[in-house]
Amino acid sequence: MGNRKRKSALLFKEDKKTKAFAKLNNCPTSPRKMRLVADQVRGQSIEKALSILKFSPKEASRKLEKLLLSALSNWQTKNENEDLEKANLFISEIRVDGGNVLKRLRPAPQGRAHRIRKRSNHVTLILGSNNAEA
C-alpha cells in the first residue's frame, strides 16, 4: 500500500470511530421499494423519522426502523457522557445500494422459461448532530 493511500485509510478509520452508523446487508427487498421509504426519512430528526417509520404501511419501514434504533444505540455507546435529547440528532445520510440478485427460472408457454430476479439491497444509515458547540 502506498503512503498516500495509507494516510487516506487512516483518516477514514479515525472518521469511522467518531461517526454513529448502522448497516443492513442483504435485506431481501428490492432497492427500489426500500428507497421509497428511505427518501421519506432522509434529513429528518430522529423523533420525526421514528414516527414516520412507525406509521408507514410498507414492509421496508419496519426494517429501517430497526436500523435507525441500532444506529441510535451505536451513537449512545460512542458518546456515553452526552445526553440524547440535547444532541439534536438527525439522519445525515442514508444510502440504499443494490445487493445480490438471486436468479430463478419460471416455466413459460411453449417450452420457454422466463427469468425471475429476486433482488436484495444494502442500507447504510449515518447519524449527524445539529449541536452548536460555540
Secondary structure, 3 states (H helix, E strand, C coil): CCHHHHHHHHHHHHHHHHCEEEEEEEECCCHHHHHHHHHHHCCCEHHHHHHHHHCCCCHHHHHHHHHHHHHHHHHHHHCCCCCCCCCCEEEEEEEEEEEEEEEEEEECHHHCEEEEEEEEEEEEEEEEECCCCC
